[in-house]
Amino acid sequence: MITIEDVKGALGITGNYQDTAIRSHFDEVVGYLTDAGVDPENITVGVAARGVSDLWNYGAGAGRLSDYFYERAKQLTLR
C-alpha cells in the first residue's frame, strides 16, 4: 500500500513542513478511490500523486480533480 512518503517523493516534496496539508489531500484521494471500489493494494503512487497535486492549490478555491485522475480511477476499479 502506498504511503504519504511515496506521494511526497513523486511530487518532489522533501521534509515535513507541509505534511499536515499534504496528509489531508492524501487521505481524501485514498478515501475517494477506496470508496469508488479500488482495492487499496491497487492504488498507485502516480494516481495518488496526481490527485494530491490536483487538490493542492494553497486554498485558492479552485482545487478539483482532473480528468486524468477520474479516468485512472475508473480503470483501477476494474482491476
N, C-alpha and C positions, 0 to 999 in steps of 0.2 A: 504494500500500500504506500502511496506517495506521502510525503511529509511537506510541511511548510518550508523546510530547508531545501528540498528538491526544487520547489517552485521559486524560491528566492534565487537559487543558483541559476535556474533557467532565465530569470529576469535580470541577472547580473547585480543582484542586491546583496551587499555584504553587511556584516554587523547586525546588531539587534535593535537599533534605534527606532525603526518603523514597524517592529514586529506586531504591536497591538493592532495597528491599522491593517497590516497585511493579513494577520490572523482572521480578522472579521471577514475580509473578502474571500480568503481561502475557505473558511468554514461555510460561507454562503455558496460558493461554487461547488464544493464537495456535497453539501446538502442538496443543492439543485439537482446534481447528477444522480445521486443515490435515490432521491425522491422520484426521479424520472425512470428509475429502474436499472440504472447502471450498477453492476456489481462493483464494490469498492476496489477490488483487485484489478478491474479493467479501466480504472481512471488513470489516464496517462499524465505525465508531467506536462506535456505540451498543451493538452486541453485545459488543465487546471491553471497553468501559467497564462494562457490566453484569457480565461475567464477572470482571473485576478487582474490582469492588465486592463481588460475591458472596464471593470468596475472601478479601477484606481484612477481617480481624476482629482484628487485633493479637494473633494467636497464641492466641486463646481456645479453639481446638479445634473450633469449630462452622462453620468456613468450608466451604461447599458451594455448588455451582452451583444456581441457581434453575430452577424450571420454565420460566420465560420464556426463560432462556438456552438450555435444551435445545430448546425449540420453535423458537426463532430459528435455532439451529444446524442443525436438520433442514431448515428452509426454505432456508438458504443452501447446503446440499449439493445442492439441486435446481437451482440456477442454472446 
